[in-house]
Amino acid sequence: MEIVVKPSSTITNKTGSWRTNRPKFLHDVCTACSICSRVCPEGIISQTEKTNTSGKKYFECDLLYCKGCGLCAVECPFKAIEMEKEEK
């Protein structure tokens, strides 16, 4: 039996259906500091080409692979990410 324990393992295993909470990115609060993408254990948060009202290219995550751990929301110093209950 093989156990996957390395970071970014969800890229090969769609785990988005497992979560109970999901991140909600508040684009106009985002300062594009990229802390969220650096702390994501699955490496599924990336900067978009879209800009917010401040002209910053904000971040989003791929919800197909997000486990809903909430690290991005906890570590965001600007509170630009909130965790919300997953609607199934």
C-alpha angles and dihedrals in degrees: 000000000000121000119201111218105151123107119263092029092135091072087079095035119051100223100164093107091063098065128100095191130040133197118252111201115214097210098190091054094049115109094188092243090146094219090128093057092048095051097043105111091208099046094231100128116094140166116260129214089239119102131215127222089280092055093250121139101238132211133248135177132226102248092198087073104027113114093194096240092150098221091128092056094045094050099042104109091199097050090237091145126061127184115230134184113272114246111215 
